[in-house]
Amino acid sequence: MATREIQISSAERAKQAFPKLNAAHMERLESRGRLRQLQTGEVLWEAGAESVPFVVVKSGELEITLNMATQETIIARYGPGQFTGEINLLVRRRALARVRATQPGEVIEVDHEMLLTLIQTDAELSEILMRAFIVRRVELIAQGAGDVVLVGSTHSSDTLRLKEFLTRNGNPYAYIDLDRDADVQDFLDRFQIGVDDIPVVICRDEAVLKNPTNQEVADCLGFNAGIDRQHIRDLVIVGAGPAGLAAAVYGASEGLDVLVLETNSPGGQAGASSRIENYLGFPTGISGQELAGRAYTQAEKFGAQVMIAIGAKRLLCNRKPFMIEIDDGKTVPARAVIIASGARYRKLDVQNIAQYEGTGVYYGATAMESQLCRGEDVIIVGGGNSAGQAAVFLAQTARRVYVLVRSEALSETMSRYLIRRIEESPTIELQTRSEIAGVEGSNHLERVQVRDLRTGTTTVLPGRHVFVMTGAIPATAWLDECLALDEKGFIKTGPDLTSDELANWPLARPPHLLETNQPGVFAVGDVRSGNIKRVASAVGEGSIAVSFVHRVLHE
Ligand SMILES: Cc1cc2nc3c(=O)[nH]c(=O)nc-3n(C[C@H](O)[C@H](O)[C@H](O)COP(=O)(O)OP(=O)(O)OC[C@H]3O[C@@H](n4cnc5c(N)ncnc54)[C@H](O)[C@@H]3O)c2cc1C
């Protein structure tokens, strides 16, 4: 098998990725671990091994290699003071790489539980290790050096789904594009893959998954291996968007036994945002993916466990502990539950529109978006109050605002005061019985085709900004009438609950803020009735709910 060696992109990166621990660090680690003697050629573990320890070299050398389809790739060589591991070690996933001694030597082995304790209690070591683990993962992703090969096509939506799933879970992978790679036939023959089986995921150079579901990929990569589904958790959180991850970080860091269930990948809607510019502490903005990745690592660092691609299917709320049925058919018990399942913005059924999300297609009209379209034409789709508010607001800065509605008039769906303002504004043009038929552009949206539903004719507007204000659908269908919902299906909490909704409330105290009409079940973030659709408010609510969970657990 051919061998190649990965080069880290810069000297500074290499220093962060492969730091050397000093004598004091080594002493602290030795007191928490055990010594092991190694012979030349001894393999500590193979790629795909479960429950591997954290290993620090005292003497000798370790070589770290990955098998990437047809090539053995040396990722690193560690000498005295250097250590193994990257994010997978922390989140208890299978090892990505093989570790082998190239010389006789001695290492310190620290098991996973002890490593977590060390990270939580030794701030200095925690910083060095966390930085190295994250930078190593970033380098692996940048170099496509992982234990997964994805064979797909740019024209296949399942390829996009799997790319998104792997990327949003921070799992490095190599991608082979069938439409471009001439040598790909050899590769396919090797695994007996027909064109109809595309996309294919080759998992750890062993399993060949033909157009797998996200859950099948998660299982193959061991994302959820080692997570106990049976013992009663202090807190189960449903949804790993900003609200759920914040609750996990605060809950786990305050000593609660926390399990998070996530249907898809950590990050939620925020994970889909190309740049969040209004989140406190990030003056130059941060991509939703990066924010989510950091929050996920932070939650795991404090000991929260996150089940990926396994969502909640039903909440059995009339019993204690609560039981939550999950996608793999099992149930998980919980003393308290935080629902952070968010909402999904209604999207337009228009080809290619998703590729302009954040680059011309928006789902909210804040001051930030209004700056982006200052002096330009904007198109707002929707006839509800959110569309009306957006039109009035954007008309202050935009050159022209087109409001497209399918109906004959706004009167059925929008408040009278907004309709009057739209009618009085010289900048706003209402186009009834019309809809978007197509979008075009290169890196940014450039033109929008608008269809007149009366005549069927299509005109092109030079719109670089489309605001889709057609409402959000809360992820509450799975709740099965367990909790009080508002007329749009969002979960009602605290002071919003009416006396009728609290008719069966069993306690002398009223519901806490963010508590539903079931004591011990909370709702936070976009899924909550009356929420503000912001990352910061979701994070705030997730952290506040945890303080009430403590009180409920002591009741
Ligand atoms: C394109 C876009 C750009 C945005 N930009 C910004 C911005 O710049 N600034 C800003 O402040 N806000 C922005 N927002 C809004 C912000 O992302 C949301 O307000 C925020 O993500 C809400 O967080 P949440 O955790 O409540 O819900 P979500 O982010 O919706 O997360 C909910 C999670 O729950 C999971 N889930 C759903 N059902 C289940 C189930 N049954 N079991 C398990 N898991 C489940 C989902 O898969 C999802 O991961 C943007 C939103 C979008 C769509």
PDBQT file of the ligand as one rigid body, heavy atoms in Angstrom, charges set to zero:
ROOT
HETATM    1  C1  LIG A 601     -30.362  30.724   7.731  1.00  0.00    +0.000 C 
HETATM    2  C2  LIG A 601     -30.518  31.244   9.147  1.00  0.00    +0.000 A 
HETATM    3  C3  LIG A 601     -29.693  32.266   9.601  1.00  0.00    +0.000 A 
HETATM    4  C4  LIG A 601     -29.833  32.767  10.903  1.00  0.00    +0.000 A 
HETATM    5  N1  LIG A 601     -29.001  33.765  11.308  1.00  0.00    +0.000 NA
HETATM    6  C5  LIG A 601     -29.086  34.235  12.562  1.00  0.00    +0.000 A 
HETATM    7  C6  LIG A 601     -28.208  35.266  13.011  1.00  0.00    +0.000 A 
HETATM    8  O1  LIG A 601     -27.357  35.743  12.275  1.00  0.00    +0.000 OA
HETATM    9  N2  LIG A 601     -28.337  35.691  14.292  1.00  0.00    +0.000 N 
HETATM   10  C7  LIG A 601     -29.269  35.186  15.151  1.00  0.00    +0.000 A 
HETATM   11  O2  LIG A 601     -29.300  35.596  16.309  1.00  0.00    +0.000 OA
HETATM   12  N3  LIG A 601     -30.125  34.220  14.747  1.00  0.00    +0.000 NA
HETATM   13  C8  LIG A 601     -30.063  33.740  13.484  1.00  0.00    +0.000 A 
HETATM   14  N4  LIG A 601     -30.941  32.771  13.057  1.00  0.00    +0.000 N 
HETATM   15  C9  LIG A 601     -31.938  32.252  14.009  1.00  0.00    +0.000 C 
HETATM   16  C10 LIG A 601     -31.289  31.230  14.979  1.00  0.00    +0.000 C 
HETATM   17  O3  LIG A 601     -30.505  30.318  14.232  1.00  0.00    +0.000 OA
HETATM   18  C11 LIG A 601     -32.344  30.493  15.781  1.00  0.00    +0.000 C 
HETATM   19  O4  LIG A 601     -33.102  31.425  16.506  1.00  0.00    +0.000 OA
HETATM   20  C12 LIG A 601     -31.686  29.500  16.755  1.00  0.00    +0.000 C 
HETATM   21  O5  LIG A 601     -30.935  28.532  16.048  1.00  0.00    +0.000 OA
HETATM   22  C13 LIG A 601     -32.723  28.806  17.604  1.00  0.00    +0.000 C 
HETATM   23  O6  LIG A 601     -32.078  27.845  18.387  1.00  0.00    +0.000 OA
HETATM   24  P1  LIG A 601     -32.845  26.589  18.999  1.00  0.00    +0.000 P 
HETATM   25  O7  LIG A 601     -31.820  25.753  19.687  1.00  0.00    +0.000 OA
HETATM   26  O8  LIG A 601     -34.006  27.042  19.785  1.00  0.00    +0.000 OA
HETATM   27  O9  LIG A 601     -33.479  25.798  17.769  1.00  0.00    +0.000 OA
HETATM   28  P2  LIG A 601     -32.825  25.190  16.450  1.00  0.00    +0.000 P 
HETATM   29  O10 LIG A 601     -31.628  25.934  16.046  1.00  0.00    +0.000 OA
HETATM   30  O11 LIG A 601     -33.959  25.065  15.513  1.00  0.00    +0.000 OA
HETATM   31  O12 LIG A 601     -32.341  23.738  16.901  1.00  0.00    +0.000 OA
HETATM   32  C14 LIG A 601     -33.267  22.722  17.192  1.00  0.00    +0.000 C 
HETATM   33  C15 LIG A 601     -32.578  21.361  17.069  1.00  0.00    +0.000 C 
HETATM   34  O13 LIG A 601     -33.478  20.352  17.509  1.00  0.00    +0.000 OA
HETATM   35  C16 LIG A 601     -33.406  19.231  16.636  1.00  0.00    +0.000 C 
HETATM   36  N5  LIG A 601     -34.669  18.490  16.737  1.00  0.00    +0.000 N 
HETATM   37  C17 LIG A 601     -35.875  18.821  16.215  1.00  0.00    +0.000 A 
HETATM   38  N6  LIG A 601     -36.796  17.886  16.557  1.00  0.00    +0.000 NA
HETATM   39  C18 LIG A 601     -36.154  16.955  17.298  1.00  0.00    +0.000 A 
HETATM   40  C19 LIG A 601     -36.552  15.738  17.946  1.00  0.00    +0.000 A 
HETATM   41  N7  LIG A 601     -37.812  15.300  17.902  1.00  0.00    +0.000 N 
HETATM   42  N8  LIG A 601     -35.619  15.029  18.611  1.00  0.00    +0.000 NA
HETATM   43  C20 LIG A 601     -34.320  15.467  18.678  1.00  0.00    +0.000 A 
HETATM   44  N9  LIG A 601     -33.891  16.594  18.077  1.00  0.00    +0.000 NA
HETATM   45  C21 LIG A 601     -34.792  17.329  17.412  1.00  0.00    +0.000 A 
HETATM   46  C22 LIG A 601     -33.172  19.851  15.268  1.00  0.00    +0.000 C 
HETATM   47  O14 LIG A 601     -32.573  18.919  14.378  1.00  0.00    +0.000 OA
HETATM   48  C23 LIG A 601     -32.216  21.002  15.616  1.00  0.00    +0.000 C 
HETATM   49  O15 LIG A 601     -30.867  20.601  15.572  1.00  0.00    +0.000 OA
HETATM   50  C24 LIG A 601     -30.832  32.240  11.766  1.00  0.00    +0.000 A 
HETATM   51  C25 LIG A 601     -31.650  31.193  11.319  1.00  0.00    +0.000 A 
HETATM   52  C26 LIG A 601     -31.518  30.694  10.030  1.00  0.00    +0.000 A 
HETATM   53  C27 LIG A 601     -32.406  29.567   9.553  1.00  0.00    +0.000 C 
ENDROOT
TORSDOF 0
